[in-house]
Amino acid sequence: MSEKIAVVPGSFDPITNGHLDIIKRAADVFDVIYVAVLNNSSKKPLFSIEERMSLISEVTKDFPNIRIESSSGLLIEYARAKNAKAIVRGLRAISDFEYEMQITSMNKFLDDSIETFFIMTKNQYSFLSSSIVKEVAQYGGTVTGLVPEIVENALLEKFKK
């Protein structure tokens, strides 16, 4: 029987407890999870790809079925190259759904053999995004409980400069 492989894509700039929740829950369902750190050319990242990968590796180190990689091409091409049968996306609110539906429909058009699975975020993370975390941290607010401690420390270090 072949392994059930899934891709959890995102820019993860930085990874939040909401992202981590989705990744961990997906890791309970699939045999192998590739966390694909995407280089979104329309965004100006705070953390480099390498820094993001390092932070994700650190906070997922207790999960032997999680692999951290980066990708800058089409997500569907990456998923195909990994022999993934699924893409896992997190949904926070209804406002996410329309955008995610467009992406999913395009991915289905490009490769009908790869399914997209949506995992609803836990209620305590429904408002959480990397953007809001960066903004709060930039202005000296606390992000304790919103991101893993190592990420909080990395944010403090970035904004000290």
N, C-alpha and C positions, 0 to 999 in steps of 0.2 A: 504494500500500500504506500502510495507516495505521500510525502510530507505536505501538510496544508501550510502554504506560505502566503503571507500578507505583507503589504507595504503600508506604513503609516507615514504619510508625507506632511511636510510643513516647513515653514521657515524657522520656527523655534528660536526666535530672537527676542528674549531668551525663552527657554522651556519653562512653562508654568506648572503648577500642581494640577491644573485642568488637563494640560497635554499629558502629563505623567499618568493621570488617572485613566485616560483613554488608552495609552500605550500598554499599561499594566493589564487592563481588562482585555485588550486584544491578545496579549501574550498568554492569557488563560484559555483562549479559544483556539488559537492557531499554533502550529508546531514551531514555526519560525516567523519572526517579525523583523522586517527591515524598516528601521526608522530612517526615512530618506530626508536629509536636510537639504531643502531646496534653496537655490540661489534665485531669489525673486528680483529680477532686474528693475522692477518698478518701485522697489523699496530700498531705502538707504539703511543698511543694517548697523546696529550698534556693535554686535559681536561678529567677528570673522567666522567663516564656515568652520575653521579648525577649532576655534573657541567654543562654538555651539556644539560641535561633535564631542569635544572633550567634556563639556558639562553634561550632555546627555549620557555619555558613556559612564560617567561617575554616578549619576542618579539612577541608572538602570543596571548597575554592575551585579546586582543580586539575581538578575534574570538571565539565565544561560541561553535562552532562545531568542534574545534580542541582539540584532546586529545594527550598528550605526554606520551609515554611509552618506555621501553627498551626491547630488545629481543636479545638473543644470539643463538637461534636455526635457523632452516631453515625459511626463510622469508615466504614461502608458508604455512607453518604450522601456523605461527603467523597470517597471513591473514585469513586462514580458521577459526582459533579460534575466530577471531573478526567478523566473518560472512561477511567479505569484499568480494565484487564482483570485486574489482579492485585494482591494484597496480599502483601508479603514479610515473613515473620517469622523471627526467629532462634531456634534451639533450642540450649540449653546441655546439658541432661541429660534423662533420662527424666521427672524430676519436672516439667519444663516442659510435657511433652506433653499431659497430661490437661487442664490449663487451656487450652492452645492449641487443643485439639480442641473444647472447649466453645465458645470464641469463634468458631472457624472454622465450626462447625455452625450457630451463630446467624447469622453473616454469610451463609452459604449459604442459609439459610431466608429472610433478608431480601432477598437478590439472588443468584439462581442463576447469573447471568452473570459474576460476579467470582470468580476462583479465588484460593486462598491457596497460596503456595509457602513451604516451610520450607527454610531454609539452616542446616545444622549449623554451629555455631561451631567455629573451630579449637580444638584441644585446649588450647592455652595460655590460652585465654579461658573455658574451660568453668566455672570457678568464679566468674567475674567478674560483678558487678552494680553498678549505680549506688549501691545502698544500702551495699554493703560498702566501696566506694571512699570514700563520704562518711564512714563510720564510722572508717576507718583515718586519713583526712585530719584528721578532727575531733580525734583523739587524738595528732596529730603524727607518725603513721607515714608512710612514703614510699609514694607511688602512682606513682612513676616507672616507666614501661613499661606501666602499666595504663590510662592516659589520655594523650591528646596533651599536649604540654608547655603549650600555652596553657590547657588545662583544669586542669592541675596548678597553674599559677600562679593561676588564678581560685579554685580551692579554697583555696589558701594565703591568698589575700586575704580570702575569706569568713570563714575561721576565725580570722583575726588579730583580727577585730572583737569 
